[in-house]
Amino acid sequence: MSSTATPVAQSAPEPASAGIESAPETAPAGAVPGGETAPAGTGSAGRKAATDYADYRLVPARHPWRWVGTAVVAVGVAGIAWSLATNPRWEWGVVAQWFTAQSIVNGLLETLKLTAISGALGFILGFILALMRLSASPLLVSVSWTFSWIFRSTPLLVQMLLWYNLGYLYEKISLGIPFTDVRFFEAQTTTLISQFAAAVLGLTLNQAAYSAEIIRGGILSVDQGQLEAATALGIPAWRRSTRIVLPQAMRAILPTAFNEVIGLVKGTSIVYVLAYSELFYTVQVIYNRTQQVLPLLLVATLWYVVITSVLSVFQYYIERHYSKGAVRTLPLTPLQKARKFLAIHTPATRETSQERGTR
């Protein structure tokens, strides 16, 4: 072994430091002591050299079919917009004339009032019915199930007419001790059940039947193991419900609940059968007088679109609030997405991003 190493050591008269300095200038890439050549991509110690990406160019992924689909949809949207703008039978002047008319605004306010009152009372009653359905009492479960079964099985129009004609079945409505002659309150049914009362009663009870199932499904979606853990820790039942169950159940409840509220806004139009002056009934009265049917129906349609759009914005932000425990990073709001888009496509920012990518 020593006889083979000696000639190599004697053939290098220069100091070791001089040989090290001159090696990068004279030796070819991959050369190692002894005249042998190392495999490409390895250093003098046999390790892979780091790849230099300075001359590489970043090329974005191409999506040709996405652009084709976008073009097709854009052409379709442009065609619809052109038709709406150029067809004189839409009578946009009449729409603009009646859109903010005082009678239309008054009908709109009545629609909003019916929606707010019926929605609030319906979800409160639905929450109570959901708790009854989840209770251990067979009587409470049976009453809650029967209520939902009846009101989900009958059309809302039939319910409206039934409540409005309740005076035919019961002349008086009284409040007192059952099975006795003690009465604390008594009044004529036709006096109590007005058009507004019948509308609120029908919408509230119908909404409560659907809300009860929505809330019950949201509560059941929470993992029961969390309740068991909270019980083992000695957390009171009310605190378990309000701090553990409901915040998680809201993520499952909110999307369907807002769909119900949006449906309730449009469902108020059925109150026209009671001749109550909400938005749709007001529009009917006007176009029966002026014979401008389509423009006035378009007025009602646009107002319903405005209301549901506002509710959709509220839905987005409320759902975003309750998703804090489900996602690590909250999704960007539309305003934040717009700011990010503008920041990326600003010329100065784009140049900085390209420089950063080439380094």
Secondary structure, 3 states (H helix, E strand, C coil): CHHHHHHHHHCCCCCHHHHHHHHHHHCCCCECCCCCECCCCECCCCCECCCCCCCCCCCCCCCHHHHHHHHHHHHHHHHHHHHHHHCHHHCHHHHHHHHCCHHHHHHHHHHHHHHHHHHHHHHHHHHHHHHHHHCCCHHHHHHHHHHHHHHHHCCHHHHHHHHHCHHHHCCEEEEECCCCCCEEEEEEHHHHCCHHHHHHHHHHHHHHHHHHHHHHHHHHCCCHHHHHHHHHCCCCHHHHHHHHHHHHHHHHHHHHHHHHHHHHHHHHHHHHHHCCCCHHHHHHHHHHHHCCHHHHHHHHHHHHHHHHHHHHHHHHHHHHHHCCCCCCCCCCCHHHHHHHHHHHCCHHHHHHHHHHHHC
